[in-house]
Amino acid sequence: MVSAEHVIGIIERLSAAGIGVWVCGGWGIDALLGRETRPHKDLDILVQLDDIARAREMFERDGYSLKEIWSENLQAVDARGAETDTGFVLEDEAGREIDLHAIRLDADGGATPAYDGEGMTFSAEDLSGEGTIAGTYVRCLSVEMQFRGHTGYELPERQIPDLELLRERFGGEPTR
């Protein structure tokens, strides 16, 4: 399982390397709620396309290896001119997973997925979520984006209570 302390260590390490990160998925919901609601097997994060190769290299130096390339992965060229994956999962020897997806920021502060996001976009508001994990401030996806990001597929049972907690705290309705 990925602990809150491990999440904060990852975010701090990425930030120290100048890599911006947005927490999404279950930890993103917990950040919005300001508390850990359940154990997490992974940490889902968005990073800019131009940083994803550096993030992957950093994690590999820390003992993570490639577990899975997502079906929505696309090959893209980053600022270094290198071809890179845009959606994948890394895993360490303890079984902790980091799910990375690359985005391209636009001039308005929004973003488009560098992976096959099937027409998804992120407005500046979508990327403006703020929360805390273990008392530490983190950037995360907004409540509305969390609801939108959990649509279009059959939700695993563990995610349904997450969305219900968001609805109870912030209002809005998850769409399934």
Secondary structure, DSSP 8 states (H G I E B T S, - for coil): ---HHHHHHHHHHHHHTT---EEEHHHHHHHHHTS--S--SEEEEEEEHHHHHHHHHHHHHTT-EEEEE-TT---EE-TTS-EE-SEEEEE-TT--EEEEEEEEE-TTS-EEESS--TT--B-TTTT-EEEEETTEEEEE--HHHHHHHT-SS---TTHHHHHHHHHHHH------
